[in-house]
Amino acid sequence: EKMRMQFEVEDLEVASPATVSRCGMIYMEPESLGFQPFIDSWIEVLPETFSFQPDIATTLAKLCSEILPPTLNFVRKKLKEVVQTQDNNLIESLFRLLDCYFVKFRPNELRPAASFKEEVAELKPCVSPLFVF
C-alpha cells in the first residue's frame, strides 16, 4: 500500500538539502507565486448554482484581476498597517468575506441546485457592488 503526505512549511531555514529532496518539498516565496493561483482556485469552488449565470464567475475573475493589484499597491504604498500582512492573506480574507454572502447559494439535501435559478439571477447585478463594498 502507498501513502501520500503533503507538508506545508513556513520556511526551509533549518531543513537540510537531503530532507528537502527526499520529501520533495518546494518552497515558493509568496511574491514569486503571485495571486492569480488564489483567484483561479477560488473561482473554481464558487457555488455550483452560479453555473446558471456564468457571467457571475467571469465578473468576479475580472474584478479580481482589475481591482486587486491597484488596491494592494495602495495598501502597501499609502497605508500603514497595525499588523503586517501579506498580499495573499488579504486576498484570502476578501474571498472569505465574499463566501459569507455566497453560502446561501450552495445546494443541500433540502434544497437542490435547480431551485436556485431565480435567486442566482437576482444576484448577478449585485456582484460588482458587493465586491467593491
FIZA-488450 format. One record per atom (N, C-alpha, C): residue number from 1; residue in three letters; chain; y, x, z. Coordinates in nm, 3 decimals. Layout:
% FIZA-488450
<k=NUM r=ala c=A py=Y px=X pz=Z>;
...
% end
This chain:
% FIZA-488450
<k=1 r=glu c=A py=-0.118 px=0.083 pz=0.000>;
<k=1 r=glu c=A py=0.000 px=0.000 pz=0.000>;
<k=1 r=glu c=A py=0.124 px=0.087 pz=0.000>;
<k=2 r=lys c=A py=0.229 px=0.035 pz=-0.063>;
<k=2 r=lys c=A py=0.355 px=0.108 pz=-0.070>;
<k=2 r=lys c=A py=0.460 px=0.035 pz=0.011>;
<k=3 r=met c=A py=0.552 px=0.113 pz=0.060>;
<k=3 r=met c=A py=0.663 px=0.056 pz=0.135>;
<k=3 r=met c=A py=0.791 px=0.119 pz=0.083>;
<k=4 r=arg c=A py=0.894 px=0.037 pz=0.068>;
<k=4 r=arg c=A py=1.023 px=0.088 pz=0.025>;
<k=4 r=arg c=A py=1.122 px=0.070 pz=0.138>;
<k=5 r=met c=A py=1.204 px=0.172 pz=0.156>;
<k=5 r=met c=A py=1.307 px=0.166 pz=0.259>;
<k=5 r=met c=A py=1.441 px=0.202 pz=0.195>;
<k=6 r=gln c=A py=1.544 px=0.140 pz=0.244>;
<k=6 r=gln c=A py=1.677 px=0.171 pz=0.195>;
<k=6 r=gln c=A py=1.763 px=0.207 pz=0.315>;
<k=7 r=phe c=A py=1.831 px=0.319 pz=0.305>;
<k=7 r=phe c=A py=1.919 px=0.365 pz=0.411>;
<k=7 r=phe c=A py=2.063 px=0.357 pz=0.364>;
<k=8 r=glu c=A py=2.149 px=0.315 pz=0.451>;
<k=8 r=glu c=A py=2.292 px=0.319 pz=0.422>;
<k=8 r=glu c=A py=2.355 px=0.402 pz=0.532>;
<k=9 r=val c=A py=2.413 px=0.512 pz=0.494>;
<k=9 r=val c=A py=2.472 px=0.601 pz=0.593>;
<k=9 r=val c=A py=2.621 px=0.613 pz=0.568>;
<k=10 r=glu c=A py=2.692 px=0.646 pz=0.674>;
<k=10 r=glu c=A py=2.836 px=0.663 pz=0.661>;
<k=10 r=glu c=A py=2.869 px=0.792 pz=0.589>;
<k=11 r=asp c=A py=2.799 px=0.899 pz=0.623>;
<k=11 r=asp c=A py=2.821 px=1.026 pz=0.555>;
<k=11 r=asp c=A py=2.695 px=1.111 pz=0.568>;
<k=12 r=leu c=A py=2.692 px=1.220 pz=0.497>;
<k=12 r=leu c=A py=2.578 px=1.310 pz=0.499>;
<k=12 r=leu c=A py=2.616 px=1.443 pz=0.563>;
<k=13 r=glu c=A py=2.708 px=1.437 pz=0.656>;
<k=13 r=glu c=A py=2.762 px=1.558 pz=0.717>;
<k=13 r=glu c=A py=2.653 px=1.644 pz=0.781>;
<k=14 r=val c=A py=2.555 px=1.586 pz=0.846>;
<k=14 r=val c=A py=2.453 px=1.663 pz=0.916>;
<k=14 r=val c=A py=2.316 px=1.659 pz=0.846>;
<k=15 r=ala c=A py=2.311 px=1.599 pz=0.728>;
<k=15 r=ala c=A py=2.183 px=1.591 pz=0.656>;
<k=15 r=ala c=A py=2.158 px=1.720 pz=0.579>;
<k=16 r=ser c=A py=2.036 px=1.768 pz=0.586>;
<k=16 r=ser c=A py=2.001 px=1.888 pz=0.511>;
<k=16 r=ser c=A py=1.974 px=1.849 pz=0.366>;
<k=17 r=pro c=A py=1.983 px=1.943 pz=0.273>;
<k=17 r=pro c=A py=1.951 px=1.912 pz=0.133>;
<k=17 r=pro c=A py=1.808 px=1.859 pz=0.117>;
<k=18 r=ala c=A py=1.715 px=1.910 pz=0.198>;
<k=18 r=ala c=A py=1.577 px=1.862 pz=0.189>;
<k=18 r=ala c=A py=1.567 px=1.715 pz=0.227>;
<k=19 r=thr c=A py=1.639 px=1.675 pz=0.331>;
<k=19 r=thr c=A py=1.638 px=1.535 pz=0.372>;
<k=19 r=thr c=A py=1.696 px=1.446 pz=0.264>;
<k=20 r=val c=A py=1.804 px=1.492 pz=0.207>;
<k=20 r=val c=A py=1.870 px=1.414 pz=0.102>;
<k=20 r=val c=A py=1.778 px=1.397 pz=-0.018>;
<k=21 r=ser c=A py=1.713 px=1.504 pz=-0.062>;
<k=21 r=ser c=A py=1.628 px=1.495 pz=-0.180>;
<k=21 r=ser c=A py=1.500 px=1.416 pz=-0.151>;
<k=22 r=arg c=A py=1.441 px=1.432 pz=-0.033>;
<k=22 r=arg c=A py=1.318 px=1.361 pz=0.000>;
<k=22 r=arg c=A py=1.341 px=1.210 pz=0.007>;
<k=23 r=cys c=A py=1.450 px=1.172 pz=0.067>;
<k=23 r=cys c=A py=1.479 px=1.030 pz=0.083>;
<k=23 r=cys c=A py=1.548 px=0.970 pz=-0.039>;
<k=24 r=gly c=A py=1.589 px=1.054 pz=-0.130>;
<k=24 r=gly c=A py=1.658 px=1.004 pz=-0.249>;
<k=24 r=gly c=A py=1.794 px=0.945 pz=-0.217>;
<k=25 r=met c=A py=1.859 px=0.998 pz=-0.116>;
<k=25 r=met c=A py=1.989 px=0.946 pz=-0.075>;
<k=25 r=met c=A py=2.098 px=0.984 pz=-0.175>;
<k=26 r=ile c=A py=2.184 px=0.890 pz=-0.196>;
<k=26 r=ile c=A py=2.301 px=0.915 pz=-0.280>;
<k=26 r=ile c=A py=2.421 px=0.863 pz=-0.204>;
<k=27 r=tyr c=A py=2.517 px=0.950 pz=-0.184>;
<k=27 r=tyr c=A py=2.640 px=0.908 pz=-0.117>;
<k=27 r=tyr c=A py=2.751 px=0.903 pz=-0.220>;
<k=28 r=met c=A py=2.820 px=0.792 pz=-0.223>;
<k=28 r=met c=A py=2.933 px=0.780 pz=-0.315>;
<k=28 r=met c=A py=3.058 px=0.750 pz=-0.233>;
<k=29 r=glu c=A py=3.161 px=0.825 pz=-0.259>;
<k=29 r=glu c=A py=3.289 px=0.800 pz=-0.194>;
<k=29 r=glu c=A py=3.340 px=0.663 pz=-0.240>;
<k=30 r=pro c=A py=3.397 px=0.585 pz=-0.150>;
<k=30 r=pro c=A py=3.449 px=0.454 pz=-0.191>;
<k=30 r=pro c=A py=3.549 px=0.463 pz=-0.307>;
<k=31 r=glu c=A py=3.628 px=0.570 pz=-0.309>;
<k=31 r=glu c=A py=3.726 px=0.585 pz=-0.416>;
<k=31 r=glu c=A py=3.659 px=0.607 pz=-0.552>;
<k=32 r=ser c=A py=3.547 px=0.679 pz=-0.554>;
<k=32 r=ser c=A py=3.480 px=0.705 pz=-0.681>;
<k=32 r=ser c=A py=3.402 px=0.584 pz=-0.729>;
<k=33 r=leu c=A py=3.360 px=0.498 pz=-0.638>;
<k=33 r=leu c=A py=3.285 px=0.379 pz=-0.676>;
<k=33 r=leu c=A py=3.376 px=0.274 pz=-0.738>;
<k=34 r=gly c=A py=3.498 px=0.266 pz=-0.687>;
<k=34 r=gly c=A py=3.589 px=0.162 pz=-0.735>;
<k=34 r=gly c=A py=3.551 px=0.028 pz=-0.674>;
<k=35 r=phe c=A py=3.621 px=-0.076 pz=-0.711>;
<k=35 r=phe c=A py=3.589 px=-0.205 pz=-0.653>;
<k=35 r=phe c=A py=3.530 px=-0.304 pz=-0.752>;
<k=36 r=gln c=A py=3.514 px=-0.265 pz=-0.877>;
<k=36 r=gln c=A py=3.454 px=-0.355 pz=-0.976>;
<k=36 r=gln c=A py=3.311 px=-0.395 pz=-0.940>;
<k=37 r=pro c=A py=3.228 px=-0.304 pz=-0.887>;
<k=37 r=pro c=A py=3.093 px=-0.349 pz=-0.845>;
<k=37 r=pro c=A py=3.097 px=-0.456 pz=-0.737>;
<k=38 r=phe c=A py=3.194 px=-0.451 pz=-0.647>;
<k=38 r=phe c=A py=3.207 px=-0.554 pz=-0.544>;
<k=38 r=phe c=A py=3.241 px=-0.688 pz=-0.608>;
<k=39 r=ile c=A py=3.334 px=-0.685 pz=-0.703>;
<k=39 r=ile c=A py=3.373 px=-0.807 pz=-0.772>;
<k=39 r=ile c=A py=3.254 px=-0.866 pz=-0.848>;
<k=40 r=asp c=A py=3.186 px=-0.782 pz=-0.924>;
<k=40 r=asp c=A py=3.073 px=-0.829 pz=-1.005>;
<k=40 r=asp c=A py=2.963 px=-0.889 pz=-0.918>;
<k=41 r=ser c=A py=2.930 px=-0.823 pz=-0.807>;
<k=41 r=ser c=A py=2.822 px=-0.875 pz=-0.723>;
<k=41 r=ser c=A py=2.864 px=-1.005 pz=-0.653>;
<k=42 r=trp c=A py=2.992 px=-1.017 pz=-0.617>;
<k=42 r=trp c=A py=3.038 px=-1.141 pz=-0.554>;
<k=42 r=trp c=A py=3.036 px=-1.256 pz=-0.654>;
<k=43 r=ile c=A py=3.080 px=-1.231 pz=-0.776>;
<k=43 r=ile c=A py=3.080 px=-1.336 pz=-0.880>;
<k=43 r=ile c=A py=2.937 px=-1.386 pz=-0.902>;
<k=44 r=glu c=A py=2.840 px=-1.296 pz=-0.896>;
<k=44 r=glu c=A py=2.700 px=-1.334 pz=-0.919>;
<k=44 r=glu c=A py=2.646 px=-1.427 pz=-0.810>;
<k=45 r=val c=A py=2.699 px=-1.421 pz=-0.690>;
<k=45 r=val c=A py=2.646 px=-1.503 pz=-0.581>;
<k=45 r=val c=A py=2.736 px=-1.623 pz=-0.546>;
<k=46 r=leu c=A py=2.827 px=-1.656 pz=-0.635>;
<k=46 r=leu c=A py=2.905 px=-1.779 pz=-0.615>;
<k=46 r=leu c=A py=2.809 px=-1.898 pz=-0.617>;
<k=47 r=pro c=A py=2.849 px=-2.009 pz=-0.558>;
<k=47 r=pro c=A py=2.758 px=-2.125 pz=-0.556>;
<k=47 r=pro c=A py=2.710 px=-2.162 pz=-0.696>;
<k=48 r=glu c=A py=2.583 px=-2.196 pz=-0.705>;
<k=48 r=glu c=A py=2.525 px=-2.229 pz=-0.836>;
<k=48 r=glu c=A py=2.591 px=-2.352 pz=-0.897>;
<k=49 r=thr c=A py=2.654 px=-2.435 pz=-0.815>;
<k=49 r=thr c=A py=2.721 px=-2.554 pz=-0.866>;
<k=49 r=thr c=A py=2.844 px=-2.519 pz=-0.950>;
<k=50 r=phe c=A py=2.894 px=-2.397 pz=-0.937>;
<k=50 r=phe c=A py=3.008 px=-2.355 pz=-1.019>;
<k=50 r=phe c=A py=2.969 px=-2.344 pz=-1.166>;
<k=51 r=ser c=A py=2.840 px=-2.347 pz=-1.194>;
<k=51 r=ser c=A py=2.796 px=-2.341 pz=-1.334>;
<k=51 r=ser c=A py=2.837 px=-2.467 pz=-1.410>;
<k=52 r=phe c=A py=2.872 px=-2.575 pz=-1.338>;
<k=52 r=phe c=A py=2.922 px=-2.695 pz=-1.404>;
<k=52 r=phe c=A py=3.060 px=-2.671 pz=-1.463>;
<k=53 r=gln c=A py=3.132 px=-2.575 pz=-1.408>;
<k=53 r=gln c=A py=3.265 px=-2.536 pz=-1.457>;
<k=53 r=gln c=A py=3.268 px=-2.384 pz=-1.468>;
<k=54 r=pro c=A py=3.212 px=-2.327 pz=-1.575>;
<k=54 r=pro c=A py=3.205 px=-2.180 pz=-1.587>;
<k=54 r=pro c=A py=3.342 px=-2.111 pz=-1.580>;
<k=55 r=asp c=A py=3.448 px=-2.187 pz=-1.606>;
<k=55 r=asp c=A py=3.582 px=-2.129 pz=-1.600>;
<k=55 r=asp c=A py=3.618 px=-2.084 pz=-1.459>;
<k=56 r=ile c=A py=3.554 px=-2.141 pz=-1.358>;
<k=56 r=ile c=A py=3.584 px=-2.102 pz=-1.220>;
<k=56 r=ile c=A py=3.550 px=-1.955 pz=-1.198>;
<k=57 r=ala c=A py=3.429 px=-1.915 pz=-1.235>;
<k=57 r=ala c=A py=3.387 px=-1.776 pz=-1.218>;
<k=57 r=ala c=A py=3.472 px=-1.683 pz=-1.305>;
<k=58 r=thr c=A py=3.501 px=-1.727 pz=-1.426>;
<k=58 r=thr c=A py=3.584 px=-1.646 pz=-1.517>;
<k=58 r=thr c=A py=3.724 px=-1.628 pz=-1.459>;
<k=59 r=thr c=A py=3.780 px=-1.735 pz=-1.406>;
<k=59 r=thr c=A py=3.914 px=-1.728 pz=-1.346>;
<k=59 r=thr c=A py=3.915 px=-1.637 pz=-1.225>;
<k=60 r=leu c=A py=3.814 px=-1.649 pz=-1.139>;
<k=60 r=leu c=A py=3.808 px=-1.563 pz=-1.022>;
<k=60 r=leu c=A py=3.795 px=-1.416 pz=-1.060>;
<k=61 r=ala c=A py=3.712 px=-1.386 pz=-1.159>;
<k=61 r=ala c=A py=3.696 px=-1.247 pz=-1.204>;
<k=61 r=ala c=A py=3.828 px=-1.194 pz=-1.260>;
<k=62 r=lys c=A py=3.896 px=-1.278 pz=-1.337>;
<k=62 r=lys c=A py=4.024 px=-1.237 pz=-1.397>;
<k=62 r=lys c=A py=4.129 px=-1.215 pz=-1.288>;
<k=63 r=leu c=A py=4.135 px=-1.304 pz=-1.190>;
<k=63 r=leu c=A py=4.231 px=-1.288 pz=-1.081>;
<k=63 r=leu c=A py=4.204 px=-1.161 pz=-1.002>;
<k=64 r=cys c=A py=4.076 px=-1.133 pz=-0.977>;
<k=64 r=cys c=A py=4.040 px=-1.010 pz=-0.905>;
<k=64 r=cys c=A py=4.087 px=-0.887 pz=-0.983>;
<k=65 r=ser c=A py=4.063 px=-0.887 pz=-1.112>;
<k=65 r=ser c=A py=4.097 px=-0.771 pz=-1.194>;
<k=65 r=ser c=A py=4.248 px=-0.752 pz=-1.209>;
<k=66 r=glu c=A py=4.322 px=-0.864 pz=-1.213>;
<k=66 r=glu c=A py=4.466 px=-0.855 pz=-1.236>;
<k=66 r=glu c=A py=4.548 px=-0.844 pz=-1.108>;
<k=67 r=ile c=A py=4.504 px=-0.908 pz=-1.002>;
<k=67 r=ile c=A py=4.585 px=-0.915 pz=-0.881>;
<k=67 r=ile c=A py=4.547 px=-0.810 pz=-0.778>;
<k=68 r=leu c=A py=4.419 px=-0.780 pz=-0.765>;
<k=68 r=leu c=A py=4.378 px=-0.686 pz=-0.660>;
<k=68 r=leu c=A py=4.436 px=-0.546 pz=-0.675>;
<k=69 r=pro c=A py=4.434 px=-0.483 pz=-0.792>;
<k=69 r=pro c=A py=4.489 px=-0.346 pz=-0.800>;
<k=69 r=pro c=A py=4.634 px=-0.334 pz=-0.756>;
<k=70 r=pro c=A py=4.726 px=-0.418 pz=-0.808>;
<k=70 r=pro c=A py=4.865 px=-0.404 pz=-0.761>;
<k=70 r=pro c=A py=4.883 px=-0.443 pz=-0.614>;
<k=71 r=thr c=A py=4.802 px=-0.539 pz=-0.568>;
<k=71 r=thr c=A py=4.812 px=-0.579 pz=-0.427>;
<k=71 r=thr c=A py=4.766 px=-0.468 pz=-0.335>;
<k=72 r=leu c=A py=4.655 px=-0.405 pz=-0.369>;
<k=72 r=leu c=A py=4.607 px=-0.293 pz=-0.288>;
<k=72 r=leu c=A py=4.705 px=-0.176 pz=-0.293>;
<k=73 r=asn c=A py=4.763 px=-0.153 pz=-0.408>;
<k=73 r=asn c=A py=4.863 px=-0.048 pz=-0.422>;
<k=73 r=asn c=A py=4.984 px=-0.078 pz=-0.332>;
<k=74 r=phe c=A py=5.026 px=-0.203 pz=-0.329>;
<k=74 r=phe c=A py=5.137 px=-0.243 pz=-0.242>;
<k=74 r=phe c=A py=5.103 px=-0.219 pz=-0.095>;
<k=75 r=val c=A py=4.981 px=-0.257 pz=-0.056>;
<k=75 r=val c=A py=4.938 px=-0.236 pz=0.084>;
<k=75 r=val c=A py=4.941 px=-0.087 pz=0.118>;
<k=76 r=arg c=A py=4.893 px=-0.004 pz=0.028>;
<k=76 r=arg c=A py=4.884 px=0.141 pz=0.055>;
<k=76 r=arg c=A py=5.021 px=0.209 pz=0.054>;
<k=77 r=lys c=A py=5.111 px=0.166 pz=-0.036>;
<k=77 r=lys c=A py=5.239 px=0.236 pz=-0.054>;
<k=77 r=lys c=A py=5.354 px=0.179 pz=0.028>;
<k=78 r=lys c=A py=5.353 px=0.048 pz=0.053>;
<k=78 r=lys c=A py=5.469 px=-0.016 pz=0.114>;
<k=78 r=lys c=A py=5.449 px=-0.065 pz=0.256>;
<k=79 r=leu c=A py=5.324 px=-0.077 pz=0.298>;
<k=79 r=leu c=A py=5.298 px=-0.132 pz=0.431>;
<k=79 r=leu c=A py=5.238 px=-0.027 pz=0.523>;
<k=80 r=lys c=A py=5.255 px=-0.049 pz=0.652>;
<k=80 r=lys c=A py=5.193 px=0.038 pz=0.750>;
<k=80 r=lys c=A py=5.089 px=-0.045 pz=0.824>;
<k=81 r=glu c=A py=4.964 px=-0.002 pz=0.816>;
<k=81 r=glu c=A py=4.856 px=-0.076 pz=0.880>;
<k=81 r=glu c=A py=4.843 px=-0.034 pz=1.026>;
<k=82 r=val c=A py=4.821 px=-0.131 pz=1.111>;
<k=82 r=val c=A py=4.799 px=-0.102 pz=1.252>;
<k=82 r=val c=A py=4.662 px=-0.036 pz=1.267>;
<k=83 r=val c=A py=4.564 px=-0.088 pz=1.195>;
<k=83 r=val c=A py=4.430 px=-0.031 pz=1.192>;
<k=83 r=val c=A py=4.402 px=0.009 pz=1.047>;
<k=84 r=gln c=A py=4.370 px=0.133 pz=1.025>;
<k=84 r=gln c=A py=4.348 px=0.181 pz=0.890>;
<k=84 r=gln c=A py=4.226 px=0.115 pz=0.827>;
<k=85 r=thr c=A py=4.239 px=0.077 pz=0.701>;
<k=85 r=thr c=A py=4.130 px=0.011 pz=0.628>;
<k=85 r=thr c=A py=4.101 px=0.084 pz=0.498>;
<k=86 r=gln c=A py=3.989 px=0.051 pz=0.441>;
<k=86 r=gln c=A py=3.953 px=0.099 pz=0.307>;
<k=86 r=gln c=A py=3.971 px=-0.018 pz=0.211>;
<k=87 r=asp c=A py=3.995 px=0.012 pz=0.085>;
<k=87 r=asp c=A py=4.014 px=-0.094 pz=-0.015>;
<k=87 r=asp c=A py=3.893 px=-0.187 pz=-0.021>;
<k=88 r=asn c=A py=3.773 px=-0.130 pz=-0.018>;
<k=88 r=asn c=A py=3.655 px=-0.215 pz=-0.029>;
<k=88 r=asn c=A py=3.641 px=-0.309 pz=0.092>;
<k=89 r=asn c=A py=3.689 px=-0.268 pz=0.210>;
<k=89 r=asn c=A py=3.687 px=-0.356 pz=0.326>;
<k=89 r=asn c=A py=3.783 px=-0.473 pz=0.308>;
<k=90 r=leu c=A py=3.900 px=-0.445 pz=0.254>;
<k=90 r=leu c=A py=3.997 px=-0.552 pz=0.230>;
<k=90 r=leu c=A py=3.945 px=-0.651 pz=0.126>;
<k=91 r=ile c=A py=3.882 px=-0.599 pz=0.023>;
<k=91 r=ile c=A py=3.827 px=-0.685 pz=-0.082>;
<k=91 r=ile c=A py=3.713 px=-0.770 pz=-0.025>;
<k=92 r=glu c=A py=3.628 px=-0.711 pz=0.053>;
<k=92 r=glu c=A py=3.518 px=-0.785 pz=0.115>;
<k=92 r=glu c=A py=3.572 px=-0.894 pz=0.208>;
<k=93 r=ser c=A py=3.679 px=-0.867 pz=0.279>;
<k=93 r=ser c=A py=3.741 px=-0.969 pz=0.365>;
<k=93 r=ser c=A py=3.795 px=-1.084 pz=0.283>;
<k=94 r=leu c=A py=3.857 px=-1.053 pz=0.170>;
<k=94 r=leu c=A py=3.906 px=-1.158 pz=0.081>;
<k=94 r=leu c=A py=3.790 px=-1.245 pz=0.034>;
<k=95 r=phe c=A py=3.681 px=-1.183 pz=-0.005>;
<k=95 r=phe c=A py=3.566 px=-1.260 pz=-0.053>;
<k=95 r=phe c=A py=3.507 px=-1.348 pz=0.058>;
<k=96 r=arg c=A py=3.505 px=-1.298 pz=0.178>;
<k=96 r=arg c=A py=3.453 px=-1.379 pz=0.290>;
<k=96 r=arg c=A py=3.543 px=-1.499 pz=0.317>;
<k=97 r=leu c=A py=3.674 px=-1.479 pz=0.308>;
<k=97 r=leu c=A py=3.766 px=-1.591 pz=0.326>;
<k=97 r=leu c=A py=3.746 px=-1.697 pz=0.217>;
<k=98 r=leu c=A py=3.735 px=-1.653 pz=0.094>;
<k=98 r=leu c=A py=3.712 px=-1.747 pz=-0.016>;
<k=98 r=leu c=A py=3.577 px=-1.816 pz=-0.001>;
<k=99 r=asp c=A py=3.476 px=-1.744 pz=0.042>;
<k=99 r=asp c=A py=3.343 px=-1.803 pz=0.062>;
<k=99 r=asp c=A py=3.348 px=-1.915 pz=0.166>;
<k=100 r=cys c=A py=3.439 px=-1.906 pz=0.262>;
<k=100 r=cys c=A py=3.453 px=-2.013 pz=0.360>;
<k=100 r=cys c=A py=3.493 px=-2.144 pz=0.292>;
<k=101 r=tyr c=A py=3.574 px=-2.136 pz=0.189>;
<k=101 r=tyr c=A py=3.613 px=-2.255 pz=0.114>;
<k=101 r=tyr c=A py=3.502 px=-2.301 pz=0.020>;
<k=102 r=phe c=A py=3.422 px=-2.208 pz=-0.028>;
<k=102 r=phe c=A py=3.320 px=-2.241 pz=-0.128>;
<k=102 r=phe c=A py=3.188 px=-2.286 pz=-0.068>;
<k=103 r=val c=A py=3.170 px=-2.271 pz=0.063>;
<k=103 r=val c=A py=3.042 px=-2.302 pz=0.126>;
<k=103 r=val c=A py=3.005 px=-2.451 pz=0.108>;
<k=104 r=lys c=A py=3.104 px=-2.537 pz=0.102>;
<k=104 r=lys c=A py=3.074 px=-2.680 pz=0.088>;
<k=104 r=lys c=A py=3.025 px=-2.716 pz=-0.053>;
<k=105 r=phe c=A py=3.027 px=-2.620 pz=-0.145>;
<k=105 r=phe c=A py=2.978 px=-2.643 pz=-0.280>;
<k=105 r=phe c=A py=2.836 px=-2.589 pz=-0.300>;
<k=106 r=arg c=A py=2.773 px=-2.545 pz=-0.194>;
<k=106 r=arg c=A py=2.636 px=-2.494 pz=-0.202>;
<k=106 r=arg c=A py=2.538 px=-2.610 pz=-0.180>;
<k=107 r=pro c=A py=2.445 px=-2.628 pz=-0.272>;
<k=107 r=pro c=A py=2.348 px=-2.736 pz=-0.255>;
<k=107 r=pro c=A py=2.253 px=-2.709 pz=-0.139>;
<k=108 r=asn c=A py=2.197 px=-2.814 pz=-0.086>;
<k=108 r=asn c=A py=2.098 px=-2.801 pz=0.021>;
<k=108 r=asn c=A py=1.992 px=-2.910 pz=0.004>;
<k=109 r=glu c=A py=1.904 px=-2.926 pz=0.103>;
<k=109 r=glu c=A py=1.795 px=-3.022 pz=0.093>;
<k=109 r=glu c=A py=1.847 px=-3.165 pz=0.081>;
<k=110 r=leu c=A py=1.958 px=-3.193 pz=0.144>;
<k=110 r=leu c=A py=2.011 px=-3.328 pz=0.144>;
<k=110 r=leu c=A py=2.099 px=-3.359 pz=0.024>;
<k=111 r=arg c=A py=2.149 px=-3.253 pz=-0.036>;
<k=111 r=arg c=A py=2.242 px=-3.272 pz=-0.148>;
<k=111 r=arg c=A py=2.210 px=-3.175 pz=-0.261>;
<k=112 r=pro c=A py=2.147 px=-3.224 pz=-0.366>;
<k=112 r=pro c=A py=2.112 px=-3.137 pz=-0.478>;
<k=112 r=pro c=A py=2.234 px=-3.094 pz=-0.559>;
<k=113 r=ala c=A py=2.216 px=-2.990 pz=-0.638>;
<k=113 r=ala c=A py=2.326 px=-2.932 pz=-0.714>;
<k=113 r=ala c=A py=2.393 px=-3.034 pz=-0.806>;
<k=114 r=ala c=A py=2.315 px=-3.122 pz=-0.866>;
<k=114 r=ala c=A py=2.370 px=-3.218 pz=-0.963>;
<k=114 r=ala c=A py=2.476 px=-3.310 pz=-0.901>;
<k=115 r=ser c=A py=2.472 px=-3.330 pz=-0.771>;
<k=115 r=ser c=A py=2.566 px=-3.421 pz=-0.706>;
<k=115 r=ser c=A py=2.705 px=-3.360 pz=-0.685>;
<k=116 r=phe c=A py=2.723 px=-3.235 pz=-0.726>;
<k=116 r=phe c=A py=2.850 px=-3.166 pz=-0.703>;
<k=116 r=phe c=A py=2.942 px=-3.165 pz=-0.826>;
<k=117 r=lys c=A py=2.900 px=-3.225 pz=-0.936>;
<k=117 r=lys c=A py=2.977 px=-3.214 pz=-1.061>;
<k=117 r=lys c=A py=3.123 px=-3.256 pz=-1.045>;
<k=118 r=glu c=A py=3.147 px=-3.370 pz=-0.985>;
<k=118 r=glu c=A py=3.285 px=-3.418 pz=-0.972>;
<k=118 r=glu c=A py=3.368 px=-3.329 pz=-0.878>;
<k=119 r=glu c=A py=3.308 px=-3.289 pz=-0.768>;
<k=119 r=glu c=A py=3.381 px=-3.205 pz=-0.672>;
<k=119 r=glu c=A py=3.416 px=-3.069 pz=-0.731>;
<k=120 r=val c=A py=3.324 px=-3.012 pz=-0.808>;
<k=120 r=val c=A py=3.350 px=-2.883 pz=-0.872>;
<k=120 r=val c=A py=3.458 px=-2.897 pz=-0.977>;
<k=121 r=ala c=A py=3.457 px=-3.009 pz=-1.049>;
<k=121 r=ala c=A py=3.563 px=-3.034 pz=-1.148>;
<k=121 r=ala c=A py=3.699 px=-3.045 pz=-1.080>;
<k=122 r=glu c=A py=3.703 px=-3.104 pz=-0.961>;
<k=122 r=glu c=A py=3.828 px=-3.116 pz=-0.887>;
<k=122 r=glu c=A py=3.874 px=-2.981 pz=-0.831>;
<k=123 r=leu c=A py=3.779 px=-2.892 pz=-0.805>;
<k=123 r=leu c=A py=3.813 px=-2.759 pz=-0.752>;
<k=123 r=leu c=A py=3.877 px=-2.670 pz=-0.858>;
<k=124 r=lys c=A py=3.838 px=-2.689 pz=-0.981>;
<k=124 r=lys c=A py=3.881 px=-2.599 pz=-1.089>;
<k=124 r=lys c=A py=4.032 px=-2.572 pz=-1.091>;
<k=125 r=pro c=A py=4.120 px=-2.673 pz=-1.086>;
<k=125 r=pro c=A py=4.264 px=-2.642 pz=-1.089>;
<k=125 r=pro c=A py=4.316 px=-2.578 pz=-0.960>;
<k=126 r=cys c=A py=4.237 px=-2.581 pz=-0.854>;
<k=126 r=cys c=A py=4.281 px=-2.527 pz=-0.726>;
<k=126 r=cys c=A py=4.242 px=-2.381 pz=-0.704>;
<k=127 r=val c=A py=4.161 px=-2.326 pz=-0.795>;
<k=127 r=val c=A py=4.108 px=-2.191 pz=-0.774>;
<k=127 r=val c=A py=4.218 px=-2.086 pz=-0.770>;
<k=128 r=ser c=A py=4.308 px=-2.087 pz=-0.866>;
<k=128 r=ser c=A py=4.415 px=-1.986 pz=-0.869>;
<k=128 r=ser c=A py=4.507 px=-1.995 pz=-0.747>;
<k=129 r=pro c=A py=4.557 px=-2.114 pz=-0.712>;
<k=129 r=pro c=A py=4.640 px=-2.121 pz=-0.591>;
<k=129 r=pro c=A py=4.566 px=-2.080 pz=-0.464>;
<k=130 r=leu c=A py=4.439 px=-2.115 pz=-0.455>;
<k=130 r=leu c=A py=4.359 px=-2.079 pz=-0.339>;
<k=130 r=leu c=A py=4.344 px=-1.927 pz=-0.331>;
<k=131 r=phe c=A py=4.321 px=-1.863 pz=-0.444>;
<k=131 r=phe c=A py=4.306 px=-1.717 pz=-0.447>;
<k=131 r=phe c=A py=4.435 px=-1.649 pz=-0.401>;
<k=132 r=val c=A py=4.548 px=-1.696 pz=-0.450>;
<k=132 r=val c=A py=4.676 px=-1.636 pz=-0.416>;
<k=132 r=val c=A py=4.713 px=-1.663 pz=-0.270>;
<k=133 r=phe c=A py=4.675 px=-1.781 pz=-0.221>;
<k=133 r=phe c=A py=4.703 px=-1.815 pz=-0.082>;
<k=133 r=phe c=A py=4.636 px=-1.716 pz=0.011>;
% end
